[in-house]
Amino acid sequence: MVTHQGTTSIEHTDKGRVLITGGTGFIGRVLVSHLADAGYECWVLSRQPGGGAGANSKAHYVNSLTALPNPLPKLVINLAGEGIADKRWSSRRKAELKDSRIGLTRTLVEYYGQQDQAPKRVISGSAVGFYGAHDDELLNEEGRSHPGFAYDLCKGWEEEATRFVALGSVVCCLRIGVVLGADGGMVEKLKKPFSMGVGGQIGHGRQWMSWIHRQDLVRLILFVLEHETLHGPINAVSPNAVTNAEFTRQFAAQLRRPALLPMPSMAVKLLFGQMGEELLLSGQRVVPEQIVRSGFEFSYPDLESALKQCLQTGV
């Protein structure tokens, strides 16, 4: 059964059909808007009827792959996945995280194969967690990986997406950092405690945080979609990673509040377990070498300008 929103108002598009998974989330809803405005015919795979409250009237929303048009979209942007930091990593939660990323991607590959069709280009999500825990070394797309659940999750996700290559597709895997935007993600979670003056660094604060402003991430995705020479892993982060201590200082400064209540490492381990150790107490100093070399320019390359947009102007 097809479920979609506003078909009578969907305008003619000339850049082709694109299938988006994760198109109703914090990143996806902005991405869909940009794609539609750029002239793409957007088909969003969503569990929410009609795409939910934030649905875009220029996009089609379907609740199953069988509801997609024939021929299938030649462009695929695969961003779906349960929030990795939303819950403590129990065995059940790990299985949910894997299924929402690796399982869904496997389903996409198999469906295209069963229909004897292949996307021209596939942009699939991944994360800087692919590199595992690191100290101060700079990590480009060829950087070493260290073991851990985040690495296993990202590695499996990328490997599943790469199976599209056997169908004849060009595949790009975006290793995304922490995404900053006004109405969700980390900024939304931190705004209240920091506004109350109870924010602070996590652990020793020296762990690196690789981040990207949501607007830059959306622009980067469109850039990769339209630059056909790009393929393989791409670090989707700003050129200027910061330590947790520096992020804390700048976040508090933008809100004009003190940040005097650090969270000790032991408390993080007790509260969050493995998730806290891998995501909060360790980090990666990632550089976007491939995308910069390709000519992409960041609108928010430094943390100060990014946080100012998120916290003072609400962008």
Order of alpha helices (4+ residues) and beta strands (2+ residues): beta-alpha-beta-beta-beta-alpha-alpha-beta-beta-alpha-beta-beta-alpha-beta-beta-alpha-beta-beta-alpha-alpha-beta-alpha-alpha
